[in-house]
Amino acid sequence: MHTLTLYLLQAAAQQQPSALPTILMFGAIILVMWLFMIRPQRKQQKQLQEFRNSLKKGDKVVTAGGIFGEIVEVNEKTALIRVDGDVKLRVDKQSLVKDYSDAEQK
């Protein structure tokens, strides 16, 4: 019994390891995730939203489904695109992902 009491007193007297290194490591992991994952994704979303807001008649676009077309009319939430000849499709502006008119000129 005396040995057990001495062992418990020694264990209580020893200092516990600091939690600071663990907290710093988790903070560093969160910082790296923000720098390399979250921040670039937000930047890309902002550019895509600016692209969708700046659409005008005559812009050549690609939908998320891969349909190429030219903008005929733009509304608040939709766009009418000419696909081929007189074929026109009304699509949600959120489905427009790319402007290829600049790439065609190069």
DRENSE-911678 format. One record per residue (C-alpha): residue number from 1; residue in one letter; y, z, x. Coordinates in Angstrom, 3 decimals, decimal comma. Layout:
N
site k = NUM&r = A&north = Y&up = Z&east = X
...
***
This chain:
106
site k = 1&r = M&north = 0,000&up = 0,000&east = 0,000
site k = 2&r = H&north = 2,340&up = 0,871&east = 2,861
site k = 3&r = T&north = 1,753&up = -2,564&east = 4,463
site k = 4&r = L&north = 2,564&up = -4,356&east = 1,231
site k = 5&r = T&north = 5,839&up = -2,461&east = 0,922
site k = 6&r = L&north = 6,813&up = -3,362&east = 4,501
site k = 7&r = Y&north = 5,958&up = -7,018&east = 3,878
site k = 8&r = L&north = 8,093&up = -7,127&east = 0,720
site k = 9&r = L&north = 11,022&up = -5,460&east = 2,507
site k = 10&r = Q&north = 10,813&up = -7,975&east = 5,362
site k = 11&r = A&north = 10,722&up = -10,877&east = 2,920
site k = 12&r = A&north = 13,776&up = -9,554&east = 1,105
site k = 13&r = A&north = 15,658&up = -9,019&east = 4,372
site k = 14&r = Q&north = 15,192&up = -12,603&east = 5,527
site k = 15&r = Q&north = 17,997&up = -14,993&east = 4,615
site k = 16&r = Q&north = 17,282&up = -17,793&east = 2,166
site k = 17&r = P&north = 17,920&up = -21,362&east = 3,376
site k = 18&r = S&north = 21,266&up = -22,836&east = 2,319
site k = 19&r = A&north = 21,413&up = -25,288&east = -0,582
site k = 20&r = L&north = 24,400&up = -27,081&east = 0,958
site k = 21&r = P&north = 22,410&up = -29,798&east = 2,827
site k = 22&r = T&north = 20,487&up = -30,652&east = -0,354
site k = 23&r = I&north = 23,683&up = -30,876&east = -2,392
site k = 24&r = L&north = 25,317&up = -33,065&east = 0,273
site k = 25&r = M&north = 22,297&up = -35,388&east = 0,353
site k = 26&r = F&north = 22,341&up = -35,823&east = -3,449
site k = 27&r = G&north = 26,088&up = -36,459&east = -3,279
site k = 28&r = A&north = 25,550&up = -39,105&east = -0,593
site k = 29&r = I&north = 22,847&up = -40,803&east = -2,678
site k = 30&r = I&north = 25,130&up = -40,917&east = -5,709
site k = 31&r = L&north = 27,977&up = -42,323&east = -3,582
site k = 32&r = V&north = 25,760&up = -45,065&east = -2,123
site k = 33&r = M&north = 24,479&up = -45,996&east = -5,594
site k = 34&r = W&north = 28,032&up = -46,215&east = -6,886
site k = 35&r = L&north = 29,215&up = -48,324&east = -3,931
site k = 36&r = F&north = 26,335&up = -50,788&east = -3,904
site k = 37&r = M&north = 25,204&up = -50,957&east = -7,527
site k = 38&r = I&north = 27,660&up = -49,715&east = -10,137
site k = 39&r = R&north = 30,950&up = -50,905&east = -8,605
site k = 40&r = P&north = 29,874&up = -54,555&east = -8,015
site k = 41&r = Q&north = 28,324&up = -54,733&east = -11,498
site k = 42&r = R&north = 31,578&up = -53,550&east = -13,092
site k = 43&r = K&north = 33,539&up = -56,091&east = -11,032
site k = 44&r = Q&north = 31,209&up = -58,884&east = -12,167
site k = 45&r = Q&north = 31,502&up = -57,823&east = -15,818
site k = 46&r = K&north = 35,293&up = -57,769&east = -15,542
site k = 47&r = Q&north = 35,354&up = -61,304&east = -14,066
site k = 48&r = L&north = 33,034&up = -62,565&east = -16,808
site k = 49&r = Q&north = 35,237&up = -61,015&east = -19,508
site k = 50&r = E&north = 38,350&up = -62,606&east = -17,956
site k = 51&r = F&north = 36,529&up = -65,966&east = -17,918
site k = 52&r = R&north = 35,653&up = -65,649&east = -21,604
site k = 53&r = N&north = 39,201&up = -64,653&east = -22,540
site k = 54&r = S&north = 40,692&up = -67,616&east = -20,642
site k = 55&r = L&north = 38,549&up = -70,313&east = -22,292
site k = 56&r = K&north = 40,511&up = -73,289&east = -23,583
site k = 57&r = K&north = 39,834&up = -76,702&east = -25,065
site k = 58&r = G&north = 38,313&up = -79,109&east = -22,553
site k = 59&r = D&north = 36,614&up = -76,508&east = -20,324
site k = 60&r = K&north = 33,055&up = -77,364&east = -19,403
site k = 61&r = V&north = 30,731&up = -74,413&east = -19,853
site k = 62&r = V&north = 27,100&up = -73,329&east = -19,706
site k = 63&r = T&north = 25,566&up = -70,949&east = -22,230
site k = 64&r = A&north = 23,152&up = -68,155&east = -21,374
site k = 65&r = G&north = 20,383&up = -70,394&east = -22,741
site k = 66&r = G&north = 21,261&up = -73,185&east = -20,303
site k = 67&r = I&north = 23,068&up = -75,531&east = -22,690
site k = 68&r = F&north = 25,857&up = -77,513&east = -21,041
site k = 69&r = G&north = 28,841&up = -78,461&east = -23,114
site k = 70&r = E&north = 32,577&up = -78,935&east = -23,399
site k = 71&r = I&north = 34,806&up = -76,585&east = -25,369
site k = 72&r = V&north = 36,249&up = -78,219&east = -28,495
site k = 73&r = E&north = 37,630&up = -75,148&east = -30,252
site k = 74&r = V&north = 37,951&up = -71,465&east = -29,349
site k = 75&r = N&north = 38,189&up = -68,614&east = -31,844
site k = 76&r = E&north = 38,351&up = -64,878&east = -31,295
site k = 77&r = K&north = 34,570&up = -64,388&east = -31,147
site k = 78&r = T&north = 33,100&up = -67,898&east = -31,177
site k = 79&r = A&north = 33,531&up = -71,239&east = -29,484
site k = 80&r = L&north = 32,652&up = -74,723&east = -30,665
site k = 81&r = I&north = 31,140&up = -76,793&east = -27,864
site k = 82&r = R&north = 30,360&up = -80,509&east = -27,771
site k = 83&r = V&north = 26,908&up = -80,945&east = -26,325
site k = 84&r = D&north = 26,292&up = -84,702&east = -26,473
site k = 85&r = G&north = 28,232&up = -87,372&east = -28,312
site k = 86&r = D&north = 29,125&up = -85,932&east = -31,710
site k = 87&r = V&north = 26,685&up = -83,011&east = -31,493
site k = 88&r = K&north = 28,619&up = -79,750&east = -31,681
site k = 89&r = L&north = 27,350&up = -76,187&east = -31,556
site k = 90&r = R&north = 29,157&up = -73,012&east = -32,529
site k = 91&r = V&north = 28,196&up = -70,270&east = -30,089
site k = 92&r = D&north = 29,207&up = -66,674&east = -29,540
site k = 93&r = K&north = 31,672&up = -66,389&east = -26,663
site k = 94&r = Q&north = 29,468&up = -63,666&east = -25,162
site k = 95&r = S&north = 26,786&up = -66,308&east = -24,543
site k = 96&r = L&north = 29,078&up = -68,408&east = -22,332
site k = 97&r = V&north = 28,377&up = -67,509&east = -18,732
site k = 98&r = K&north = 29,731&up = -70,230&east = -16,453
site k = 99&r = D&north = 32,465&up = -72,814&east = -16,057
site k = 100&r = Y&north = 31,075&up = -75,786&east = -14,171
site k = 101&r = S&north = 34,121&up = -78,063&east = -14,376
site k = 102&r = D&north = 35,358&up = -76,872&east = -10,947
site k = 103&r = A&north = 31,938&up = -77,404&east = -9,357
site k = 104&r = E&north = 31,788&up = -80,958&east = -10,746
site k = 105&r = Q&north = 35,097&up = -81,887&east = -9,109
site k = 106&r = K&north = 33,955&up = -80,776&east = -5,644
***
